[in-house]
Amino acid sequence: MKRVAFFVSGSGTNMANLVKRISAGEIPAEAALVISNKSGVKALERAEEFGVPSVVISHKDYHSREAFDEALAGCIDEHKIDLVCLCGFMRVLTEGFVRKYYGRIINIHPALLPAFPGAHAIKDAWDAKVKETGVTVHFVDSDVDTGPVILQRKVPVFPEDTLEALEARIHELEYRIYPEALSLVLSGKVKVR
């Protein structure tokens, strides 16, 4: 069974959803490790509730992004991790790290990439007054939100919407699409060359 790690920085709702699906047998994998770059975040509490080992590797303890990523790599190698799911991990991974694990790191993004990359995608889509946005799950490459797409799904923006209502619909879709994408990658049905 493939061992999956989850990189988190905050609440960990996507991580918790994936771990729950794995625990229920819906996704054939082992939720092996949660790594956070911040201590005291809700994601670590959620990991503990599910009995998933967790570790904090603070980026503030390292003099460079490369040194931080070396610590991450050492940890995932030590735990024999097959695949990494980024779940609200608010750090940009270095090119060297991505190259080493290319095809083994996936991310979820709350927009239809390539539209609205970056940390404020939902707000950016809202401000642009688009008629639809969505969710993308993609392989991670050395740029931000540019890797090969695994799955994308659309979310309509209704005239009566509020930003909060749109955010809620996007998050609801995230909880459906990320497990599906993870299953596709784990099964080998989707991979990068």
N, C-alpha and C positions, 0 to 999 in steps of 0.2 A: 504494500500500500504506500502511495506517495505521501511524503511528509511536507506539510504546508506551513509556512511561517507568515505572520501578518505584521506589517510595519504600520505603526499607529502614532498619532500625535495628540489625539483629542478624545472625543466621546466613544469612538469605536463601535458605532451602531452597525456599520457594514461588516466589520469584523465579527461582531456578535451574531449577526444574521448568518454569515457563512459558517461559523463554528456550530451554531444551532443546527443548520442543515447537514453538516458533516456528522454531528452527534446522532442525528435522526436516521442516518444511513442514506440520505438523499444524494450525497456527494461522496464517492468512494475515495476517501483520503483520511489522513490523520492530521488533526489540528495539533501541530507539534510545538509551536512556539509563538509568542507575541513579543515583539520588540518595539519599545517606545523610546523616542528621543527626549521625552519629558516625564518626570516623575509626577505622581499624584493625579494623573488624568483618569477619567472615568473608564477608558478602555482597559486599564490595568485591573480595575475592580471587576469589570465584565469578564476578563480572562480568568481571574481567580474564581468567580462564580461558576464558570464552565470547567474548572480544573485544568486549564491550559497553562503550562509554565510560561512565565514572562520574565523579561529582563529589561532594565533601563540602560540605554547607552546614550548619554547626553552629548549632543554635539558641542555643548559648551566646554566639555572636558578635553577637546582636541584643538590643536593649533591650526588645523586646516581641514577642508572638506575631504581631502584625500585620506588624512589620518582617521577621521571619523568613519569613512567608508571602509577602511581597512579593518577597523574594529567590528563593523557590521558583518563584513565578509568572514572574519575569524569566527564570529558567533554562529552564522548560518552554516559554515563548514563544520564546526564542532558538533552541531546538532544534526548534521546530515540532512539538510533541508533540500527538497527537490524543486519547490516552487515558492515564490514570494508573492503575496497579494498586498499591494499598497492600499491601505484603508484609511484615508485621511492623513497620510504621512506627509507632513509639510516641510520636507527637505528635498532639494534637487540632488539626485544621485550623480556622482561623477562619471565621466566617460569610461574610466578604467573599471569601475564597479559594474556598470551596465554591460560593458564588453565581456567581462568575465562571466556574467550570468545571463547574457542575452538569450531571450526565448524562455527564460525561467522567472521573469518578473512581469506581473500584470498590474494594471491600475484601472480604477473607475473614475470617470470624469463626468460632471453634470452638464454636459452640452453635446451637441452633435459636432464633434471634431471634424474638420479643422476649425470650425467656427468657435469662437470664445474659449481659447485656451487660457490657462492660468487659474489663479486662486479665487477669482470672483465671477466665475462663469455664469451663474444664475442671474446675478445682478446685472452683469454685462448684457446678457440676452434680454432681460427685462428693459433695461435702458435703451436698447436698440429697437424696441417695439416690434420684435419679430413675431410672426404668427405661429411659429413652432420652434421648439428647441428639443432637447432630449438628453439621452444618456449614452455614453460610449465606454466600452471596456476595451482596452488596448494593451498590446505588449509595450513595455517601456524601452525606449531607445535613449540616445545621449542628449536629445533635446527635450524641451518641456511639452508634453501632451502631443507628440508627433508620431509615436510608434504605430506599427501596423494594427489596424482595427480587428478585434475579435467579434464584437457584436455592437450594434447601434439600434436604438429604438427612439421613436419620436414621442414628444409630449406636446399637445396643442397648447397655445396660449389663448385663452378666451378673453373677449372684450371686458367681461365683468371681473376678471382675475385681479387679485392682489398679489404682490410679490410673495407674501407668505403662503398663499394658496398654491402658487406655481411651485415654490420650494417643496411643499408637502407632496405634490404630485410627482415631482422629480425624485424625491427620496423614496417614495413608494415604488417607483419603477426601478430604482437602484437595487432594492431588496429582491426584485425578481430577476433582473438581468445579470447581476454579478454571479449568483450561483450557477446560472445557465452557462455563462462564459467559462467559469472555473471548471465545470464538468467537461466542456468541450476541450479545453486545454489538457486536463488530466487524462482524458480518453485518447489523446493523440489525434483527434479529429481536426483540430486547428493547431498549427505550429508555424513558426517562422523559419525561413531558410537563411 
